[in-house]
Amino acid sequence: METNKHTTEAALLNNPRTQEAFDTAENSIKVYGALSAVALLAVIAVSSSGHMVNTFMWVRAVLLPVVAVLMYRMTVSASRGSRRAFERVSALVVIMPIAIVGVDLIPGVCPPWYAGMQVVCMLPIIRAAFITRGSALRAAFPKSR
């Protein structure tokens, strides 16, 4: 008996474990977005109180909440069956924490309080990295040969 590939993929995506994993990933990215917005508000507050905020901090503080919205949209698209969106999200959630924290560790780039805030912002992304590499989502998007 021949199995219809699309029917099998739809069944995997509708699996409760798969949907729970996607829900958790979506919530992690929402938390990341909220924390990034708090980081932006902190930069605004520090700047308005007369302390120095460099261009790097401004650019990152503005871009990361925007990235959160885009990542959330990609995660929702992946939960609806988009392999391409899933591959992008699963790559981003691994690369982002390494890149963000790595750049923050360069001496003189940003003050320690900002680097610490960025580490906290990356915690939900790290959680999403583990989820996207979990068995539920690997089964829903098996590697094509």
Buried (B, 14 or more C-beta within 10 A) or exposed (E): EEEEEEEEBEEBBEBEBBBEBBEBBBBBBBBBBBBBBBBBEBBEEBBEEEEEBBEBBBEBBEEBBEBBEEBBEBBBBBBEBBEEBBBBBBEBBBEBBEEBBEBBEEEEBBBEEBBEBBBEBBBBBBBBBEBBEBEBBEEBBEEEE
